[in-house]
């Protein structure tokens, strides 16, 4: 599943465009469908992983994928591995309102 927002350990921390805060979507989907393995990542990470495996980023060991959509996100690859940010999904460009 992909979505615009921040997730950690199966919990959608925040998805502004959907009005979701701290929702354990993996647990909910496991109960609903009876699957043991369900994984979620945000849209930029999914796009970056697909581009790295099948697209133009295949030939690069170190690269950055930028996703422009509802927000601005990204995926960073170093030594052919997706880097994980220290806080939540990492590598997201955020705007803050006063």
Beta strands, then each sheet from edge to edge (+ up, - down):
strand 1: 2-3
strand 2: 6-8
strand 3: 11-15
strand 4: 20-24
strand 5: 41-42
strand 6: 63-68
strand 7: 72-78
strand 8: 81-82
sheet 1: 1+ 5+
sheet 2: 2+ 3- 4+
sheet 3: 6+ 7- 8+
end
